[in-house]
Amino acid sequence: MRERTQRQLDEVLAQGGGGGTHQNRSERDTFAGMYAERLGRLWAVENGLCFGRLDNADQTSLYIGRIGLADDEQRRLLIDWRAPVAQPFYGATPAASMGVTRRRHLQTKGRKVIGVDDDLLDLDNLTDDDVATLNGEAALLASIGAMRTGRMRDIVATIQSEQDRIIRSDLGGVLVVQGGPGTGKTVVALHRAAYLLYTHRDKLARRGVLILGPNLTFLRYIEQVLPSLGETDVLLSTVAELYPGVTAMVRERPEVARLKGDARMAEVVARAVRERQRVPRQPVDIRLDRYTLRLDGRVLEAARTRAIRSKKPHNEARGIFVRHLLNALARQAARQLGKGMIDDDELADIREDLRTERPVKAALNRLWPYATPQQLLIGLFTSRERLDYAAGEFSEAERGLLLREPPRQGENWWAESDVPLLDEAAELLGDIDPAVLRAGAWVAEEEQAARRAAALDERQHQLTYAKEVLELTGLSDIMDAEKFAARHLGDDVYLTTAERAAADRTWAFGHVIVDEAQELSAMDWRMVMRRVPTRSMTIVGDLAQTGSSAGARSWGRVLDPYVAGRWREEHLSVNYRTPAELMAVASDVLKLVGPDLVAPTSVRETGTVPWAASPVEALADLVKAEVVEGGHLVVIVPESGVGEFGEIVTRAVGGAVAGPGSAALDAPVAVLTATQAKGLEFDAVIVVEPELILRESPRGASDLYVAMTRATQRLGVVHSGPLPDALVRLERHPIT
Ligand SMILES: Nc1ncnc2c1ncn2[C@@H]1O[C@H](COP(=O)(O)OP(=O)(O)OP(=O)(O)O)[C@@H](O)[C@H]1O
């Protein structure tokens, strides 16, 4: 297949450089891009291409792999893991064998089989031990016991049946996956994205799938998994990045973040918009060369009411407001010019003349100004009067928390909690056409509308054409018409679905997956829900790990406002990451989060016991000792200790990295806070001053629980301050 695709690519490329018509050229580029994409996909599956075999009761066998392959006679050689016939590989058990007598896991290195592991599912030939097992236990344990690379890997070869049920769950509706640390929520969510795109390609490829994660380090940690699953129609993003054109960088106090994430902020933003639509009661005089026109309170109020009743967003309702006032002004002008009865055409002429008069434009701009979301929020948060008007329901102290200094030249002013507010504002304000902004004149509104309609027509035309080409060439299974058309329209620039979606605030995704979903605030959820009008979503998280002060305490509270009673919940209960010895200590910490919470069951023991050491002066030596043991190490520190401990560690070990980012993932040692380490995992973890982590934030217990559950092999605690009661089980480290 690689050779064939390469040949096709070569042939297309050989058709020459800049010759031919524009249409020919862009078609050639489109095909070249498509073949290159397919070729890339074929090369990406090299490792572990085939990882399983199913022997069926009817004596047939199927090989399961990363992609499907057929020979020239269309005989199936390899079944894609996502195909329905591959499902028994993950779902069959001795009790429900699905017609399978044996499931074989193949471990390979390059093209060579280096290990085989069988599950016998034929009840008549089984021992008791066989019946109780995990799916491919040996392969699973080999996989989860392996050293970590700092990047997440795919698990197609060892997906467990409780995970498989979630991955293959129906596309429609909201699915919540609640599970403790290390239960595979993130990997399951990623495999679900790949599965859904494979199974519902027709519905999803055009709209794409959005995966939201907690922070950029986390996204880099998982980004390699998706290409290996063969998926390019997926946009990975954080909430902070979801509003195009804004990068939220400002760190703010938890109490401010909590307030801005509060559902009441929706009304505050709505009132801030209404504040811009207030009109004066006193008459407004407009002095022109020959006469003065007057807009009295009644006319202004009538124009405002009409604009608001239209239910259009602020910037779009402006047209109605303006038209009403211009009509009133035109009639007045006619009177002043001594014209008695005039017909509609004459009135229109006067109106158009007035529209271009500078004093008229200035007055209309003052009365109903265009506003961008940025202007609206800066205006709101920097003015006590505006806050009093818009956030009247808030207490004095709360309004005080929202008040800020205006941005200085070039300053990045936005915090993560502003992003959903910008989105909310954008929704209520609507678009200002960029051309209108550029021209600085509002006369062009009708013209703009005409231009938009023409662009839409052109798009439709291209789409029909694209469909025909794809059908004729038999390529409609690997490329969808919308994409093909986009390549055409964009001339030389080809944007993937994900890229187009990223640039468009109003993009509606086919499916949205939210990871670490417990961290999202009520305002975040409003923004996310706007991105998926069909409410086809997968929400994964662990309420016990909620670190954000605006985050979730119950899934019902989060979802009922949107899909009351119409969401389903699945649980994951087996921890594939943290060994039992470490989980025993972590579950004591979990009791601090909630006395009734139950930690997931670890799938393996390693025999290494977690330890405690003091004083913190020993940190450098302990880090060095851990580095000798090998693997990736992370030192998890309190927020207030980032500088101090970061320096100690980076000085002790060459190549150590303090702070988040992809460098932290690749370094042998990284220093992170619990928030930054959320969702990640490392071979070894050292937690510094746990008591401080506990006390530092209102959700300190959750943060410590997160810190204690990041290690796949070894865990230690270093402290000078008191050791929290929950950690008394720890053994003292021999060097202290
Ligand atoms: N079926 C499996 N086969 C092999 N490895 C698995 C399997 N399921 C999970 N794992 C591994 O277990 C580890 C934990 O998975 P993951 O990070 O998805 O858990 P999580 O539930 O998202 O954890 P957290 O809540 O702590 O972020 C990963 O290394 C993952 O590859």
The ligand as an SDF file (V2000), in Angstrom:
LIG
                    3D

 31 33  0  0  0  0  0  0  0  0999 V2000
   -5.5330   -0.9490   28.9670 N   0  0  0  0  0  0  0  0  0  0  0  0
   -4.3580   -0.4020   29.2110 C   0  0  0  0  0  0  0  0  0  0  0  0
   -3.2270   -0.9540   28.7340 N   0  0  0  0  0  0  0  0  0  0  0  0
   -2.0190   -0.4040   28.9910 C   0  0  0  0  0  0  0  0  0  0  0  0
   -1.8410    0.6980   29.7050 N   0  0  0  0  0  0  0  0  0  0  0  0
   -2.9520    1.3140   30.1950 C   0  0  0  0  0  0  0  0  0  0  0  0
   -4.2550    0.7840   29.9820 C   0  0  0  0  0  0  0  0  0  0  0  0
   -5.1370    1.6080   30.5780 N   0  0  0  0  0  0  0  0  0  0  0  0
   -4.4220    2.5930   31.1490 C   0  0  0  0  0  0  0  0  0  0  0  0
   -3.1070    2.4110   30.9160 N   0  0  0  0  0  0  0  0  0  0  0  0
   -2.0060    3.2590   31.3650 C   0  0  0  0  0  0  0  0  0  0  0  0
   -2.2960    3.7290   32.6620 O   0  0  0  0  0  0  0  0  0  0  0  0
   -1.7700    5.0380   32.8220 C   0  0  0  0  0  0  0  0  0  0  0  0
   -2.8350    5.9590   33.3590 C   0  0  0  0  0  0  0  0  0  0  0  0
   -3.7510    6.2890   32.3340 O   0  0  0  0  0  0  0  0  0  0  0  0
   -4.3860    7.7510   32.2130 P   0  0  0  0  0  0  0  0  0  0  0  0
   -3.3260    8.7760   32.3460 O   0  0  0  0  0  0  0  0  0  0  0  0
   -5.2490    7.7330   31.0340 O   0  0  0  0  0  0  0  0  0  0  0  0
   -5.2580    7.7620   33.5480 O   0  0  0  0  0  0  0  0  0  0  0  0
   -6.2570    8.8930   34.0700 P   0  0  0  0  0  0  0  0  0  0  0  0
   -7.4390    8.1600   34.5560 O   0  0  0  0  0  0  0  0  0  0  0  0
   -6.4460    9.9240   33.0440 O   0  0  0  0  0  0  0  0  0  0  0  0
   -5.4440    9.4360   35.2940 O   0  0  0  0  0  0  0  0  0  0  0  0
   -5.5210   10.8540   36.0600 P   0  0  0  0  0  0  0  0  0  0  0  0
   -6.9090   11.0060   36.6060 O   0  0  0  0  0  0  0  0  0  0  0  0
   -4.5320   10.6830   37.1490 O   0  0  0  0  0  0  0  0  0  0  0  0
   -5.1440   11.8810   35.0740 O   0  0  0  0  0  0  0  0  0  0  0  0
   -1.2130    5.4430   31.4710 C   0  0  0  0  0  0  0  0  0  0  0  0
    0.1700    5.1900   31.4530 O   0  0  0  0  0  0  0  0  0  0  0  0
   -1.9030    4.5160   30.5230 C   0  0  0  0  0  0  0  0  0  0  0  0
   -1.1440    4.2990   29.3520 O   0  0  0  0  0  0  0  0  0  0  0  0
  1  2  1  0
  2  3  1  0
  2  7  2  0
  3  4  2  0
  4  5  1  0
  5  6  2  0
  6  7  1  0
  6 10  1  0
  7  8  1  0
  8  9  2  0
  9 10  1  0
 10 11  1  0
 11 12  1  0
 11 30  1  0
 12 13  1  0
 13 14  1  0
 13 28  1  0
 14 15  1  0
 15 16  1  0
 16 17  2  0
 16 18  1  0
 16 19  1  0
 19 20  1  0
 20 21  2  0
 20 22  1  0
 20 23  1  0
 23 24  1  0
 24 25  2  0
 24 26  1  0
 24 27  1  0
 28 29  1  0
 28 30  1  0
 30 31  1  0
M  END
$$$$
